[in-house]
Amino acid sequence: MELTAQNIKDKLHEEGLVILPGFFPEEKIDKIYTSAKSIFQLQFDQHGIQGDFLSQMTQLFENHLDTFINCGKLIQSGLIELYQLAVDPTLVQLLKDLGLDFPTMCTRPALFFNHPSLAKQEHFYKTPLHQDWVSMLSSDDSLVVWMPLIDLDMGHGPVIFYPGTHKLGPLTNKIENGFAEVDFDREAHPRIQLPLKRGDIAIFSTLLVHESGQITNNEIRWSCHFRYTNMKDPSFMEKGFPHPYIYKPSQELIDKYLNV
């Protein structure tokens, strides 16, 4: 059966999740991936770091952590190609067709590169069971659009979704390590974890319980996600459009680089 906007809307309502194969041309995704890697490559060249890409990333992480973090910050939220994809007219129209009458990005677009060797703690490369809505306080019908930047097989640990859990409502009011972790029995709910290709997208409710899979193939998992709220949602309007995210410069970092 061909997926129409109504089919997708119905599936989202029932399961809280729909996966759309080949939504974007692979070339668009490849541009983001290439641009992100090129930022790291500039610093590999700066420091004379050799080897395959994972080896170079590991050396930068272990020997030049501040630079590694700075590269990560820039590609996670600063790539022009990433923003262009987040406001792609085809995607924006789909959001409107799904009921977001006035879609707005309620957080900055985010790009992730995950691997155990590139993290000090597990939650930096493997997200725990959580819901996105609690950290966003967005509209009741808000959505996440998640996509891989490379062809993901199961060894990359693609996202594990628990369909139907969006109907449970918010399961916590606490944020820890940046995530609204939930007390949740994995065995009591069905799960979906699928390999995804470049150009595929997963759209899901911000209330859907999900987590990262386990990386077992020793490769970096590259992905990105966009979060959209509906400015015309009555509940969101009544609350006065809460926005809990705080973006501000680090005085400590400014002092360090200005030798204060």
WOMO-V776436 format. One record per helix or strand of 2 or more residues. SS is the DSSP state (hx for helix, st for strand). FROM is the first residue (numbers start at 1). TO is the last residue. Records with the same first field share a line. If there is no record, write none. Layout:
BEGIN
SS: FROM-TO + FROM-TO
END
This chain:
BEGIN
hx: 5-15 + 26-47 + 53-63 + 65-77 + 80-86 + 89-97 + 116-118 + 122-124 + 133-136 + 154-156 + 165-168 + 186-188 + 234-238 + 251-257
st: 17-20 + 103-105 + 110-114 + 130-131 + 143-148 + 160-161 + 179-181 + 201-205 + 210-211 + 221-230
END
